Amino acid sequence: MIDFFSRIQNTGWEVIAAFIIANLIAQFFKILTVAIKKKTFKWTILFATGGMPSSHSSTVVAMATSVGLIDGFGSTTYAMAVCFATVVMFDAAGLRRNASKQAMVLNRMIKELLSPDSNVRTVKLKEFLGHTPTEVLVGALLGIAVSLVLHYGPNFYGQLYP
């Protein structure tokens, strides 16, 4: 396994691996946090949006950090990756968070306005869309950590076990 990560080091595949690994770790932590909070285990959360930590933030920050480590933090590609990551994180904590709040209010209004014997069919809006700033920050830190481990880990492991 270490050999695989050594071979992809300093290539575009390292960026893709960091992106995927950060996403999977963030989604796993979401399952774990929901299991602890609600005392129930749901695999469906693996594919859900929202929650702690932000998988959107972890993936784009992992990508940007990996690009910086490979191409240099002064490169144009790193600057573009940072711009992209910033837009995604702003969207996760801003627009999508507000959409979540609106969905909560609309669901409450529908529940209160329609009586149980009403013939009107209601569809519950998804409320778990966006992230708090803390969820975005934790996701970003996770993305940085994953990229650093992926980039420096094979060399560190090779020095420990030559």
PyMOL CGO cylinders between C-alpha atoms (Angstrom):
from pymol import cmd
from pymol.cgo import CYLINDER

trace = [
    CYLINDER, 0.00, 0.00, 0.00, 2.83, 2.39, 0.86, 0.3, 1, 1, 1, 1, 1, 1,
    CYLINDER, 2.83, 2.39, 0.86, 4.41, 1.51, -2.51, 0.3, 1, 1, 1, 1, 1, 1,
    CYLINDER, 4.41, 1.51, -2.51, 1.22, 2.63, -4.26, 0.3, 1, 1, 1, 1, 1, 1,
    CYLINDER, 1.22, 2.63, -4.26, 1.26, 5.99, -2.49, 0.3, 1, 1, 1, 1, 1, 1,
    CYLINDER, 1.26, 5.99, -2.49, 4.98, 6.37, -3.26, 0.3, 1, 1, 1, 1, 1, 1,
    CYLINDER, 4.98, 6.37, -3.26, 4.29, 5.85, -6.96, 0.3, 1, 1, 1, 1, 1, 1,
    CYLINDER, 4.29, 5.85, -6.96, 1.52, 8.48, -7.13, 0.3, 1, 1, 1, 1, 1, 1,
    CYLINDER, 1.52, 8.48, -7.13, 3.51, 11.01, -5.11, 0.3, 1, 1, 1, 1, 1, 1,
    CYLINDER, 3.51, 11.01, -5.11, 3.96, 14.38, -6.81, 0.3, 1, 1, 1, 1, 1, 1,
    CYLINDER, 3.96, 14.38, -6.81, 1.51, 13.54, -9.61, 0.3, 1, 1, 1, 1, 1, 1,
    CYLINDER, 1.51, 13.54, -9.61, -2.06, 14.46, -10.40, 0.3, 1, 1, 1, 1, 1, 1,
    CYLINDER, -2.06, 14.46, -10.40, -3.07, 11.09, -8.93, 0.3, 1, 1, 1, 1, 1, 1,
    CYLINDER, -3.07, 11.09, -8.93, -1.91, 12.32, -5.52, 0.3, 1, 1, 1, 1, 1, 1,
    CYLINDER, -1.91, 12.32, -5.52, -4.35, 15.21, -5.82, 0.3, 1, 1, 1, 1, 1, 1,
    CYLINDER, -4.35, 15.21, -5.82, -7.18, 12.86, -6.78, 0.3, 1, 1, 1, 1, 1, 1,
    CYLINDER, -7.18, 12.86, -6.78, -6.31, 10.41, -3.99, 0.3, 1, 1, 1, 1, 1, 1,
    CYLINDER, -6.31, 10.41, -3.99, -6.28, 13.24, -1.41, 0.3, 1, 1, 1, 1, 1, 1,
    CYLINDER, -6.28, 13.24, -1.41, -9.64, 14.46, -2.72, 0.3, 1, 1, 1, 1, 1, 1,
    CYLINDER, -9.64, 14.46, -2.72, -11.25, 10.99, -2.45, 0.3, 1, 1, 1, 1, 1, 1,
    CYLINDER, -11.25, 10.99, -2.45, -9.67, 10.01, 0.88, 0.3, 1, 1, 1, 1, 1, 1,
    CYLINDER, -9.67, 10.01, 0.88, -10.64, 13.32, 2.52, 0.3, 1, 1, 1, 1, 1, 1,
    CYLINDER, -10.64, 13.32, 2.52, -14.22, 12.87, 1.33, 0.3, 1, 1, 1, 1, 1, 1,
    CYLINDER, -14.22, 12.87, 1.33, -14.46, 9.30, 2.62, 0.3, 1, 1, 1, 1, 1, 1,
    CYLINDER, -14.46, 9.30, 2.62, -12.99, 10.21, 6.01, 0.3, 1, 1, 1, 1, 1, 1,
    CYLINDER, -12.99, 10.21, 6.01, -15.35, 13.19, 6.38, 0.3, 1, 1, 1, 1, 1, 1,
    CYLINDER, -15.35, 13.19, 6.38, -18.37, 11.05, 5.47, 0.3, 1, 1, 1, 1, 1, 1,
    CYLINDER, -18.37, 11.05, 5.47, -17.26, 8.34, 7.93, 0.3, 1, 1, 1, 1, 1, 1,
    CYLINDER, -17.26, 8.34, 7.93, -17.01, 10.95, 10.69, 0.3, 1, 1, 1, 1, 1, 1,
    CYLINDER, -17.01, 10.95, 10.69, -20.54, 12.11, 9.84, 0.3, 1, 1, 1, 1, 1, 1,
    CYLINDER, -20.54, 12.11, 9.84, -21.82, 8.57, 10.37, 0.3, 1, 1, 1, 1, 1, 1,
    CYLINDER, -21.82, 8.57, 10.37, -19.91, 8.43, 13.66, 0.3, 1, 1, 1, 1, 1, 1,
    CYLINDER, -19.91, 8.43, 13.66, -21.17, 11.80, 14.96, 0.3, 1, 1, 1, 1, 1, 1,
    CYLINDER, -21.17, 11.80, 14.96, -24.79, 10.98, 14.10, 0.3, 1, 1, 1, 1, 1, 1,
    CYLINDER, -24.79, 10.98, 14.10, -24.42, 7.53, 15.72, 0.3, 1, 1, 1, 1, 1, 1,
    CYLINDER, -24.42, 7.53, 15.72, -23.14, 9.14, 18.91, 0.3, 1, 1, 1, 1, 1, 1,
    CYLINDER, -23.14, 9.14, 18.91, -25.70, 11.98, 18.98, 0.3, 1, 1, 1, 1, 1, 1,
    CYLINDER, -25.70, 11.98, 18.98, -28.81, 10.03, 18.00, 0.3, 1, 1, 1, 1, 1, 1,
    CYLINDER, -28.81, 10.03, 18.00, -27.68, 6.59, 19.21, 0.3, 1, 1, 1, 1, 1, 1,
    CYLINDER, -27.68, 6.59, 19.21, -28.55, 5.06, 15.86, 0.3, 1, 1, 1, 1, 1, 1,
    CYLINDER, -28.55, 5.06, 15.86, -26.40, 3.84, 12.99, 0.3, 1, 1, 1, 1, 1, 1,
    CYLINDER, -26.40, 3.84, 12.99, -27.34, 4.92, 9.46, 0.3, 1, 1, 1, 1, 1, 1,
    CYLINDER, -27.34, 4.92, 9.46, -25.27, 4.06, 6.39, 0.3, 1, 1, 1, 1, 1, 1,
    CYLINDER, -25.27, 4.06, 6.39, -27.39, 6.47, 4.33, 0.3, 1, 1, 1, 1, 1, 1,
    CYLINDER, -27.39, 6.47, 4.33, -25.53, 9.36, 5.94, 0.3, 1, 1, 1, 1, 1, 1,
    CYLINDER, -25.53, 9.36, 5.94, -22.52, 8.29, 3.89, 0.3, 1, 1, 1, 1, 1, 1,
    CYLINDER, -22.52, 8.29, 3.89, -24.26, 9.87, 0.88, 0.3, 1, 1, 1, 1, 1, 1,
    CYLINDER, -24.26, 9.87, 0.88, -25.94, 12.79, 2.69, 0.3, 1, 1, 1, 1, 1, 1,
    CYLINDER, -25.94, 12.79, 2.69, -25.04, 16.48, 2.59, 0.3, 1, 1, 1, 1, 1, 1,
    CYLINDER, -25.04, 16.48, 2.59, -24.56, 18.70, 5.62, 0.3, 1, 1, 1, 1, 1, 1,
    CYLINDER, -24.56, 18.70, 5.62, -23.22, 17.76, 9.03, 0.3, 1, 1, 1, 1, 1, 1,
    CYLINDER, -23.22, 17.76, 9.03, -19.89, 17.59, 10.83, 0.3, 1, 1, 1, 1, 1, 1,
    CYLINDER, -19.89, 17.59, 10.83, -17.35, 17.81, 9.27, 0.3, 1, 1, 1, 1, 1, 1,
    CYLINDER, -17.35, 17.81, 9.27, -18.03, 19.37, 5.88, 0.3, 1, 1, 1, 1, 1, 1,
    CYLINDER, -18.03, 19.37, 5.88, -17.00, 16.86, 3.23, 0.3, 1, 1, 1, 1, 1, 1,
    CYLINDER, -17.00, 16.86, 3.23, -17.23, 19.64, 0.64, 0.3, 1, 1, 1, 1, 1, 1,
    CYLINDER, -17.23, 19.64, 0.64, -14.58, 21.60, 2.53, 0.3, 1, 1, 1, 1, 1, 1,
    CYLINDER, -14.58, 21.60, 2.53, -12.38, 18.60, 3.23, 0.3, 1, 1, 1, 1, 1, 1,
    CYLINDER, -12.38, 18.60, 3.23, -12.30, 17.54, -0.42, 0.3, 1, 1, 1, 1, 1, 1,
    CYLINDER, -12.30, 17.54, -0.42, -11.58, 20.92, -1.98, 0.3, 1, 1, 1, 1, 1, 1,
    CYLINDER, -11.58, 20.92, -1.98, -9.04, 21.90, 0.66, 0.3, 1, 1, 1, 1, 1, 1,
    CYLINDER, -9.04, 21.90, 0.66, -7.31, 18.52, 0.28, 0.3, 1, 1, 1, 1, 1, 1,
    CYLINDER, -7.31, 18.52, 0.28, -7.17, 19.17, -3.45, 0.3, 1, 1, 1, 1, 1, 1,
    CYLINDER, -7.17, 19.17, -3.45, -5.83, 22.71, -3.04, 0.3, 1, 1, 1, 1, 1, 1,
    CYLINDER, -5.83, 22.71, -3.04, -3.25, 21.66, -0.44, 0.3, 1, 1, 1, 1, 1, 1,
    CYLINDER, -3.25, 21.66, -0.44, -2.03, 18.79, -2.62, 0.3, 1, 1, 1, 1, 1, 1,
    CYLINDER, -2.03, 18.79, -2.62, -1.70, 21.11, -5.61, 0.3, 1, 1, 1, 1, 1, 1,
    CYLINDER, -1.70, 21.11, -5.61, 0.30, 23.53, -3.45, 0.3, 1, 1, 1, 1, 1, 1,
    CYLINDER, 0.30, 23.53, -3.45, 2.58, 20.78, -2.18, 0.3, 1, 1, 1, 1, 1, 1,
    CYLINDER, 2.58, 20.78, -2.18, 3.23, 19.48, -5.69, 0.3, 1, 1, 1, 1, 1, 1,
    CYLINDER, 3.23, 19.48, -5.69, 3.27, 22.63, -7.86, 0.3, 1, 1, 1, 1, 1, 1,
    CYLINDER, 3.27, 22.63, -7.86, 4.30, 25.12, -5.16, 0.3, 1, 1, 1, 1, 1, 1,
    CYLINDER, 4.30, 25.12, -5.16, 2.22, 27.55, -3.13, 0.3, 1, 1, 1, 1, 1, 1,
    CYLINDER, 2.22, 27.55, -3.13, 3.12, 30.38, -5.50, 0.3, 1, 1, 1, 1, 1, 1,
    CYLINDER, 3.12, 30.38, -5.50, 1.92, 28.59, -8.62, 0.3, 1, 1, 1, 1, 1, 1,
    CYLINDER, 1.92, 28.59, -8.62, -1.03, 29.58, -10.78, 0.3, 1, 1, 1, 1, 1, 1,
    CYLINDER, -1.03, 29.58, -10.78, -2.59, 26.15, -10.36, 0.3, 1, 1, 1, 1, 1, 1,
    CYLINDER, -2.59, 26.15, -10.36, -2.50, 26.52, -6.58, 0.3, 1, 1, 1, 1, 1, 1,
    CYLINDER, -2.50, 26.52, -6.58, -4.11, 29.98, -6.85, 0.3, 1, 1, 1, 1, 1, 1,
    CYLINDER, -4.11, 29.98, -6.85, -6.92, 28.53, -8.99, 0.3, 1, 1, 1, 1, 1, 1,
    CYLINDER, -6.92, 28.53, -8.99, -7.41, 25.62, -6.56, 0.3, 1, 1, 1, 1, 1, 1,
    CYLINDER, -7.41, 25.62, -6.56, -7.66, 28.05, -3.63, 0.3, 1, 1, 1, 1, 1, 1,
    CYLINDER, -7.66, 28.05, -3.63, -10.21, 30.18, -5.50, 0.3, 1, 1, 1, 1, 1, 1,
    CYLINDER, -10.21, 30.18, -5.50, -12.28, 27.08, -6.28, 0.3, 1, 1, 1, 1, 1, 1,
    CYLINDER, -12.28, 27.08, -6.28, -12.06, 25.86, -2.67, 0.3, 1, 1, 1, 1, 1, 1,
    CYLINDER, -12.06, 25.86, -2.67, -13.11, 29.26, -1.36, 0.3, 1, 1, 1, 1, 1, 1,
    CYLINDER, -13.11, 29.26, -1.36, -16.21, 29.35, -3.58, 0.3, 1, 1, 1, 1, 1, 1,
    CYLINDER, -16.21, 29.35, -3.58, -17.22, 25.83, -2.53, 0.3, 1, 1, 1, 1, 1, 1,
    CYLINDER, -17.22, 25.83, -2.53, -16.74, 26.54, 1.19, 0.3, 1, 1, 1, 1, 1, 1,
    CYLINDER, -16.74, 26.54, 1.19, -18.59, 29.85, 0.96, 0.3, 1, 1, 1, 1, 1, 1,
    CYLINDER, -18.59, 29.85, 0.96, -21.45, 28.06, -0.80, 0.3, 1, 1, 1, 1, 1, 1,
    CYLINDER, -21.45, 28.06, -0.80, -21.51, 25.28, 1.82, 0.3, 1, 1, 1, 1, 1, 1,
    CYLINDER, -21.51, 25.28, 1.82, -21.64, 27.71, 4.75, 0.3, 1, 1, 1, 1, 1, 1,
    CYLINDER, -21.64, 27.71, 4.75, -23.66, 30.44, 3.08, 0.3, 1, 1, 1, 1, 1, 1,
    CYLINDER, -23.66, 30.44, 3.08, -26.15, 29.63, 0.37, 0.3, 1, 1, 1, 1, 1, 1,
    CYLINDER, -26.15, 29.63, 0.37, -26.74, 25.97, 1.23, 0.3, 1, 1, 1, 1, 1, 1,
    CYLINDER, -26.74, 25.97, 1.23, -26.97, 26.76, 4.97, 0.3, 1, 1, 1, 1, 1, 1,
    CYLINDER, -26.97, 26.76, 4.97, -29.66, 29.35, 4.28, 0.3, 1, 1, 1, 1, 1, 1,
    CYLINDER, -29.66, 29.35, 4.28, -31.52, 26.89, 2.04, 0.3, 1, 1, 1, 1, 1, 1,
    CYLINDER, -31.52, 26.89, 2.04, -31.50, 24.47, 5.00, 0.3, 1, 1, 1, 1, 1, 1,
    CYLINDER, -31.50, 24.47, 5.00, -33.00, 27.10, 7.29, 0.3, 1, 1, 1, 1, 1, 1,
    CYLINDER, -33.00, 27.10, 7.29, -35.70, 27.92, 4.72, 0.3, 1, 1, 1, 1, 1, 1,
    CYLINDER, -35.70, 27.92, 4.72, -36.56, 24.23, 4.36, 0.3, 1, 1, 1, 1, 1, 1,
    CYLINDER, -36.56, 24.23, 4.36, -36.98, 23.95, 8.15, 0.3, 1, 1, 1, 1, 1, 1,
    CYLINDER, -36.98, 23.95, 8.15, -39.33, 26.93, 8.24, 0.3, 1, 1, 1, 1, 1, 1,
    CYLINDER, -39.33, 26.93, 8.24, -41.36, 25.73, 5.25, 0.3, 1, 1, 1, 1, 1, 1,
    CYLINDER, -41.36, 25.73, 5.25, -41.70, 22.23, 6.70, 0.3, 1, 1, 1, 1, 1, 1,
    CYLINDER, -41.70, 22.23, 6.70, -42.91, 23.68, 10.01, 0.3, 1, 1, 1, 1, 1, 1,
    CYLINDER, -42.91, 23.68, 10.01, -45.40, 25.94, 8.20, 0.3, 1, 1, 1, 1, 1, 1,
    CYLINDER, -45.40, 25.94, 8.20, -46.80, 23.05, 6.15, 0.3, 1, 1, 1, 1, 1, 1,
    CYLINDER, -46.80, 23.05, 6.15, -47.13, 20.90, 9.26, 0.3, 1, 1, 1, 1, 1, 1,
    CYLINDER, -47.13, 20.90, 9.26, -48.96, 23.64, 11.16, 0.3, 1, 1, 1, 1, 1, 1,
    CYLINDER, -48.96, 23.64, 11.16, -51.21, 24.78, 8.30, 0.3, 1, 1, 1, 1, 1, 1,
    CYLINDER, -51.21, 24.78, 8.30, -52.42, 21.42, 7.08, 0.3, 1, 1, 1, 1, 1, 1,
    CYLINDER, -52.42, 21.42, 7.08, -54.61, 19.36, 9.31, 0.3, 1, 1, 1, 1, 1, 1,
    CYLINDER, -54.61, 19.36, 9.31, -54.12, 15.58, 9.51, 0.3, 1, 1, 1, 1, 1, 1,
    CYLINDER, -54.12, 15.58, 9.51, -57.37, 15.00, 7.58, 0.3, 1, 1, 1, 1, 1, 1,
    CYLINDER, -57.37, 15.00, 7.58, -56.35, 17.24, 4.67, 0.3, 1, 1, 1, 1, 1, 1,
    CYLINDER, -56.35, 17.24, 4.67, -56.36, 15.74, 1.19, 0.3, 1, 1, 1, 1, 1, 1,
    CYLINDER, -56.36, 15.74, 1.19, -53.34, 17.82, 0.19, 0.3, 1, 1, 1, 1, 1, 1,
    CYLINDER, -53.34, 17.82, 0.19, -50.25, 15.67, -0.24, 0.3, 1, 1, 1, 1, 1, 1,
    CYLINDER, -50.25, 15.67, -0.24, -47.14, 17.24, 1.28, 0.3, 1, 1, 1, 1, 1, 1,
    CYLINDER, -47.14, 17.24, 1.28, -43.53, 16.59, 0.46, 0.3, 1, 1, 1, 1, 1, 1,
    CYLINDER, -43.53, 16.59, 0.46, -41.05, 17.20, 3.26, 0.3, 1, 1, 1, 1, 1, 1,
    CYLINDER, -41.05, 17.20, 3.26, -38.15, 19.36, 2.09, 0.3, 1, 1, 1, 1, 1, 1,
    CYLINDER, -38.15, 19.36, 2.09, -34.63, 18.22, 2.86, 0.3, 1, 1, 1, 1, 1, 1,
    CYLINDER, -34.63, 18.22, 2.86, -33.35, 20.27, 5.80, 0.3, 1, 1, 1, 1, 1, 1,
    CYLINDER, -33.35, 20.27, 5.80, -29.85, 18.84, 6.10, 0.3, 1, 1, 1, 1, 1, 1,
    CYLINDER, -29.85, 18.84, 6.10, -28.11, 20.75, 3.29, 0.3, 1, 1, 1, 1, 1, 1,
    CYLINDER, -28.11, 20.75, 3.29, -25.56, 23.29, 4.47, 0.3, 1, 1, 1, 1, 1, 1,
    CYLINDER, -25.56, 23.29, 4.47, -22.86, 23.66, 7.08, 0.3, 1, 1, 1, 1, 1, 1,
    CYLINDER, -22.86, 23.66, 7.08, -22.08, 25.89, 10.02, 0.3, 1, 1, 1, 1, 1, 1,
    CYLINDER, -22.08, 25.89, 10.02, -18.79, 27.80, 9.85, 0.3, 1, 1, 1, 1, 1, 1,
    CYLINDER, -18.79, 27.80, 9.85, -17.35, 25.35, 12.42, 0.3, 1, 1, 1, 1, 1, 1,
    CYLINDER, -17.35, 25.35, 12.42, -18.25, 22.35, 10.23, 0.3, 1, 1, 1, 1, 1, 1,
    CYLINDER, -18.25, 22.35, 10.23, -16.56, 24.07, 7.27, 0.3, 1, 1, 1, 1, 1, 1,
    CYLINDER, -16.56, 24.07, 7.27, -13.44, 24.86, 9.31, 0.3, 1, 1, 1, 1, 1, 1,
    CYLINDER, -13.44, 24.86, 9.31, -13.14, 21.29, 10.65, 0.3, 1, 1, 1, 1, 1, 1,
    CYLINDER, -13.14, 21.29, 10.65, -13.60, 19.95, 7.12, 0.3, 1, 1, 1, 1, 1, 1,
    CYLINDER, -13.60, 19.95, 7.12, -10.86, 22.27, 5.84, 0.3, 1, 1, 1, 1, 1, 1,
    CYLINDER, -10.86, 22.27, 5.84, -8.47, 21.16, 8.60, 0.3, 1, 1, 1, 1, 1, 1,
    CYLINDER, -8.47, 21.16, 8.60, -9.23, 17.53, 7.77, 0.3, 1, 1, 1, 1, 1, 1,
    CYLINDER, -9.23, 17.53, 7.77, -8.43, 18.19, 4.10, 0.3, 1, 1, 1, 1, 1, 1,
    CYLINDER, -8.43, 18.19, 4.10, -5.08, 19.76, 4.99, 0.3, 1, 1, 1, 1, 1, 1,
    CYLINDER, -5.08, 19.76, 4.99, -4.20, 16.84, 7.27, 0.3, 1, 1, 1, 1, 1, 1,
    CYLINDER, -4.20, 16.84, 7.27, -5.08, 14.23, 4.64, 0.3, 1, 1, 1, 1, 1, 1,
    CYLINDER, -5.08, 14.23, 4.64, -2.95, 15.99, 2.01, 0.3, 1, 1, 1, 1, 1, 1,
    CYLINDER, -2.95, 15.99, 2.01, 0.03, 16.32, 4.32, 0.3, 1, 1, 1, 1, 1, 1,
    CYLINDER, 0.03, 16.32, 4.32, -0.12, 12.66, 5.36, 0.3, 1, 1, 1, 1, 1, 1,
    CYLINDER, -0.12, 12.66, 5.36, -0.52, 11.51, 1.77, 0.3, 1, 1, 1, 1, 1, 1,
    CYLINDER, -0.52, 11.51, 1.77, 2.33, 13.72, 0.53, 0.3, 1, 1, 1, 1, 1, 1,
    CYLINDER, 2.33, 13.72, 0.53, 4.86, 13.17, 3.31, 0.3, 1, 1, 1, 1, 1, 1,
    CYLINDER, 4.86, 13.17, 3.31, 3.69, 9.82, 4.72, 0.3, 1, 1, 1, 1, 1, 1,
    CYLINDER, 3.69, 9.82, 4.72, 5.41, 7.46, 2.24, 0.3, 1, 1, 1, 1, 1, 1,
    CYLINDER, 5.41, 7.46, 2.24, 8.78, 9.20, 2.75, 0.3, 1, 1, 1, 1, 1, 1,
    CYLINDER, 8.78, 9.20, 2.75, 8.37, 9.19, 6.53, 0.3, 1, 1, 1, 1, 1, 1,
    CYLINDER, 8.37, 9.19, 6.53, 7.37, 5.52, 6.51, 0.3, 1, 1, 1, 1, 1, 1,
    CYLINDER, 7.37, 5.52, 6.51, 10.34, 4.70, 4.25, 0.3, 1, 1, 1, 1, 1, 1,
    CYLINDER, 10.34, 4.70, 4.25, 12.75, 6.34, 6.71, 0.3, 1, 1, 1, 1, 1, 1,
    CYLINDER, 12.75, 6.34, 6.71, 11.28, 4.38, 9.62, 0.3, 1, 1, 1, 1, 1, 1,
    CYLINDER, 11.28, 4.38, 9.62, 11.30, 1.04, 7.79, 0.3, 1, 1, 1, 1, 1, 1,
    CYLINDER, 11.30, 1.04, 7.79, 14.01, 1.10, 5.09, 0.3, 1, 1, 1, 1, 1, 1,
]
cmd.load_cgo(trace, "trace")
